[in-house]
Amino acid sequence: MNRARRARIVATLGPASRAPSTVKALAQAGVDVFRLNFSHGSHEDHAAALKAVRGAEMALQRPLGVLADLQGPKLRLGRFKDVEIAVKPGHTMRFDLDPTPGDASRVQMPHPEIFKALRKGMLLLLDDGRVRLRVGDRTDDWADVTVESGSKLSDRKGVAVPEAVIPVSALTPKDREDLAFALRMGVDWVALSFVQKPEDMAELKRIVNGQAACLAKIEKPAALADLEAILDYCDGVMVARGDLGVEMDPEEVPVAQKEIVRAARNRGVPVIVATQMLESMTSAPAPTRAEATDVANAVYEGADALMLSAETASGDYPLESVGIMSRIIERVERDPMWPSLMGAEHAGMDEHDVDALVGAAAMAANAPSTGCLVVFTTLGGTARRMARERPLKPILVLTPNPNTARRLALVWGLEPRLGDQPDSLEAVTDDAVESAVKYGLAQPGQRILILAGTPFGAPGAANLLRLAHAPAATTKGRKKRRD
């Protein structure tokens, strides 16, 4: 079950989609990685969803990834006596630590760390940016604010401070509990929300300790300012445009997306573009033309994956959403201009032997006679390096490690499959040829480029590039033609 496209699809499971039959249908329609959103649903819900994914994986004989998305710290106002108050530009009020229900003159903001970070003149955004406030006088216990825009405030609305780094851990007590549960279940990826600094990802990596790959959601201006340092601790990164769009002016979000995708591609770190990609399909059977263009632009940028949120978690048309996203990706990848536009974001090669070998394989793959590339990997590093080059021929990845195969399901252009660890140069060539033919990625007589490493099974040891040809007819035993 190969994909007819290189960019991958991440879909969120929820009430509309977590039934086993629906999960299987979504995978058949094109989902490569399933997201479990720990902001919603119980542990029992997520366990059932993961079981459904593993069942679909077995039925379809294709590795499927599972991404656990942690909620992260939610900064919110307290409660109002009458649930809601009216505000207008020029309205002044005080935020403080008093838990007494508020009114038009004051309300609780139960986060002393915010008061410590505030400075006079700073901007505060409430209710996903619907209410904008400017900070006046302040202490470590309260702040006077003036409304710049907005019409109402109600209980427990979210608070964003785009101009400050709030000294809170990105891992709340709830996140730590959810993370422990997700790791026990055996998820493949863990996403950390509201990353602000490299130390946030370093803490996650320390706790996960290799049990899953770690992904940073970039949704804070502070994270953008320290992006390169954050990427040092990332196995993947997400352009989380929802909250990023709250804390940045709308015209800045597309530029931020380009910056994040470019930085991730330069590092060879898988990058997901997320949020509101086909938002109207939550309740409509077809996307808007602007949404279709948004999806296409992410493909032209060379993003590894595109993500669906409410469209598949709670929407009325989850299968249709995946289907149209897959069709848009496939159409873009048939555009003769797509390779050059995507290649414009390509980074230069690093000064490492393995990168020179990968670069040579990617260049050789451009030959019309090449059917596919075959990469042998244990932990996935060589396969990710190959994907970084964005070769236009299929990349079959053979690994003996099911966890590696599932993690690589997120990465651009890779077709991961389970295979035995080869024990000789002859086995490398023969296994590559047999698998390429078996999975329909090479036709009789076509060249197959093989990237592997010796000693066999040693992580990061890619040092072997071989050329073979798919046989004109099936043969028995290990007598394939090798060059």
N, C-alpha and C positions, 0 to 999 in steps of 0.2 A: 504494500500500500504506500506508494511513493507520492510525494506532493508534486504538483505541476508548477510550483513556484518556490522561490528562495526565501522571501520574507515569511516569518512565522506568525501564527495567531495565538494570542492568549485570551481565554474567555473566563469570565467570573461565574462560578456556580452559586446558585441561590434557590429560592423557592420555585422559580420557574424552570429550573434546569437540572436539579441534582438527582432526579430519578435515574436509575441505572440505564433504562432504555433511552432516555434523552441524552445522557452523557455519551453513550455509544454513538448515537446519531450525530451529536456535535463533533465527535472525533472523526466520523466518516465525512462530515461536511467540511472539515478542515482545521479543527482545533488541534494545536500541538502541545499547549501547556494549559492546565486548568488552575485558576486562581481561587483560593479559599480566603475570603475577606473576613478577618477576625474582628472587624468592627460590627459585624452582624452575625447572627446565628449562634447556636450552642456548640459545645464540643461534640456532642452526639451528632449534630447535623454535619459537621465537618468530617467526622470519622466515616459517616455513611457516604459522603461525597467522595472521599478518597478511595473507599472500597469500590465504589462504582467506576472510578477512573481505572483502577487496577484490573477490574473485570473487563472494561472496554479494551484496555491494552492487550490483554490475553486473547480476546476474541479477534482483534484486528491484527495482532502480531506486529505491532508498531510501538516503540517506546513513547510514552506520554509523560510529560513532566507535571508536577504538582507544586504550585507556588503558594506558600502561606504568607499572607499579607497582614502584618501586625498593625494594630490600630494606632499606636503611638500616643504621645501626650495630647490631650484635648483641653485647651484652655478656654474656660467658659465663664460667663457672668453667673451671678446667683439668681435668686427668684424675686419676682415683684408681687406686692400685695394683691394686685388686680390682674396678674399674669402678664399684662401688656401695658405699655405707656406710649403716648404720642410724643414725638420729637419733631423738631424742624431746625433748619439752619439758624445758628445763634443760640440755641438752647444750651444751658450750662447745667452740669450736675457733678456729683462726686462719686468716684469709685473708692471703696474701702474694704476692710477685712471683716466688718460687722455682718454676721449671718442673718440679722433681722431682715425680713422681706422688704424690698425697696419700693421707691415711688419715683416721681418725676425729679426729685431733688438728689437722690442717692440710691446706690445699689451695691451689693457685695460683688467684689471680684476676688475670689478665694485663692489668689496666687501671689503670695508675698514676693516670689521671685520676679514677677512682672514689675511690681512697684520699684524694686531695686534696680531694674534695668532701664526704667523710664527716665527720660530727660525732657525738660520743657521744650515745647515745639514739636515733639515727636508725633507721628501719625498712628492712630489706632483704627483698626478695621473690625467691625462687628457684623455678625450674620452674613458671612461670605461676602463682605465688602458692601453690603446694602446700606450700612450706616458708617460714615467716616467721621472720626473725632480727632481733635487736636489737643494735646496735653498742655495744661497750664502749670500752675503751682503743684508741687508734689513733695511727698516724703516717702519713707520706706513703708508707710502704712496706708497712704491714700494718695489720690491724684484727682485734681479738678480737670474736667474735660469740657470742650465746646464742640457742639455738633456742626460739622461742615456740610453734610448732606445726609438725607435719610428721612423717614416718616414715622417709624415705630420701632420699639424694642420690646422683646418678650423674654420669658424665662429661658435661662440656660443657653443663650446664644453664644456662638464661638467668638473668641477674641484672637486677633492676629496683630503682631507687632513687627511689621516688615523692616523697620529701621534699627532693630536691636537683636542681639543674640541672647535668648532667654536661658539662664543657667539651670536648665532642667535636663534630666537624663532622657534620651530618646526612648528608653525602655522603662515603661511604667510597671508597677506591680502586676497589673493585668497582662501586660505584654510578656512578662517573664513567665507567668503561668501558662499563657497561650503558647509561648515558644517551647516550653518543656513538653507540653502536650503534642505540638506539631512534630517535634523531633522524635518523640516516642512512636507516633504514627508512621514516620518514615517519609516526610515530605522531601522534595528534591531541592527546593529553593525557599529561602526566607527573605522577605522584603521588610526593611525597616523604614517606618514613616517619619516624616519631619526631621530628617537628618540635618544637623546644623554644622557639624565639625567632624574632622577625621576621627576624633576619639569616640564618637557615637558608633561608627562602624567597627572600630577596633574592639570596643566592648562586645558588640554582637559576635564578631569573629571568635573572640575568646570563649564566649559561652557555647557557641555552636560547635567549635572544635572539630571542624571537618565533617560533621554529620550531614550537612547540607551546604549548598552554595549560598552566598550572601549577596543581597541586592540592595542598593541604596535608592530610595525614592527622593528625587530632587524636587522639592516643593517649597523651599525657603530661599529667599535672596542670600542669606548667610551661606548656604550650601553652594550656591553659584560662585560666590566670592572665593571659596576654598575648594573648588571642584577638583583640581588636580591632586591635591592632598587626600581628598576623600576617595578618589579613584584608586589610590594606592592600596586601599583595604577592600575593594569591591571585586566580586566575581561577575557582577552585572549592575546595571543602573537603569532607572526608570525616569522618563520625563513625565512627572505627575502634574499635568497641566491644570487640574482642578484647583488645588490649593495654591499652586504657583500663580495662577491667574487671579487669585484673591489678593495676594500680597504684592503683585506687580501690576503696572498699568497694562491694559490689553495689548498695546502696540509693542510691548517688551517681550511678551510671551513667545511669539514666533522666533524672535532673535535668540531668546534663551534656549528654545528647542534646538535650533541649529548649533548653538555653542555646545550643548550637552552631547548631541549626537556626534558632532565632529570630535570632541575630546574622547568619547568612548571608542569611536572607530579608530582613532590614532593609537589607542592603547590595546585594541583588540578585545575590548570588554563588551559583551553583549548589551545592547541598549533597546529598551521598550519605549515606544511612544504611546501614551495612555490618556484617557479621559475625553468623553464627549465625541469620540470619533464618528459614531453613527447614532448619536443621542436620540434623534427623532424616531429611530426604529424601536425605541422602548414602547411606543404606542402606534407606530405606523409600519406598514409592510414594505416600505421603500425609503431610502435615505434622501436627504436633500442633495442638490447638486453640489452645494458647498461642502457637505460632509464627504461626498465621494472624492472631491478634489483634495480635501484634507488628508484622507487616507492615501491617495496617490502621491502627494507631496512627501509624506514620510517614507514611502517606497523609493522615490527618486533620491532622497537623502541617504539611502542605504541603511535605514534602521533594521535591526535584527528582527524585531517583532512589533506587532501592533496589538493593542489590547481593547477588549470590549468589557464594559462594566455592567451598568444597569441593563444594557441591551440584552444580555444573556442571563443575568442573575434574577431579574424581576420583570423583564419586559414581556410583551405579548408575542414577539417574533424572534426567539433566540436562534432557531435554525436558519431563518431567513437572514438574520444579521451576519452570521458566520458565512453563509453562502455568498452574499453580496460582497463582503470584505474580501473573501478569497478570489472572487471574480475580478474585483478592482485590481488587486495585487497582480494577478496573472496578466491582465490587460496591460498594465504599466510595464511589466517585464517583457512583453512582446514589442514594446516601443523601440525602434532602432536607436533612438537617442538615449534610452535609459542607461546603457553601460557607460557612456561618456559623462552623463550628468551625475551618476552615482560615483564614477571614478574621480570626479573633480574633488571629492572629499577624501580621497585616498592618501594615507600617510606614507612617508618613505620607510624603507626597511631599516630595522635595527642592525647594529653591528654584532650579530651573533651568527654562528654557523648554521643553526637550525633555521633562522629566518632566511638566510641565503638559499638554503635547500628548499624551503617552502616557496620562496619567490621564484626559483627556477621551475618548480613544478607548476605553479600558477601560470607562468608564461608559456610553458610547454603545452598546457591544457588548451591554449587558444588554437592549436592546430585543428583543422577540420576533421582530421582522422581520429582525434581523441574522443572516446566515448564517455569516460568518467575518470575521476581520481578516486583512489582507495587509500584511506588513512587508517593505520593500525595505532591504537592508543590505549593506554591504561587509565589515566586520570583525565584525559581530554585536552591537555595542553596543546599537543600538536594539531588536533582538529580545529581548535579555536584559532591558532595561528593561520591555518589554511583559510578559514572563513574570513579572517581579517583582510586577505588579499582579494576577496570577492571574485573568484574565478567563475566563469559563466557555464562551466560544465558541472554536472552533478558530482557531489562529494559523498561517497559512501564511507561511513566511519564504522570500523569493526572494533569492538571492545569486548573483553570477557566480563566486564563489570556492569551490571544492570543499572547501578546508581549513576555511573558515568553516562550511559546511553540516555537516561531520562533527563539528566541535566543538559545534555547537548541538544535535546529537542527544542530548546529555546533559541539556538544559534543559527544565524543566517546560512541557508544553503546546505546544511548538514543533514544527511540521511543516516542516523545512527541505528546500528543493528548489533545484536549480540553475536559474538563469534568466539571460537577457541583461541587461546593464546598460541601463536605460532612458535615452533621450536627450532626452525631452521630457515635458511634463505629460500629453499625450495618450497617449504610450507607457506611462507609469506606470499610468494608469487601464485602458487596454485590456489590458495584460499581466496586471494584477491580476485583472480579470474573467475573462479566458481561463483563467488558471491555477486560479482558484478553482473554476470549472466543470469543468475538466479533471481535477482531483484529487478531485472529488466533495465539496467542502467548502461549496458554496453551491448552492441549488436555484433554478430559474427564478423571477425576481421578488424574491428575497431581497436585502437590503442587504449591501453589501460595504464595510467600512471600510478605508481604505488609508492607511498611514503611510510616508512617504518623506522625502527631503531633497534640497534643491538647494543648491549645484551637485551634479548627479548623480554618485554614486561617491565623494563626499568623506566620509571617516569621521566619525561623530559629528555629522552635519549634519541630523538629523531635524527638519524645520521645516514639514512639509506633511501635513495631514490632509484626505483627500478621501472623498467618499461616492459610491458607484456602485451599480448594481443588476445582478444577473445577468439576462441577456436571457431573454425568454420562449421564444425559439427561437435556434438557432445562426445567426449571421450571418457573412458573409465580410468581410474587410477590417477597418478600424478605424472601425466605426460603432456601437459599443456605446453604450447610453444612459448619460449621465453627469449628475451633479447638482453 
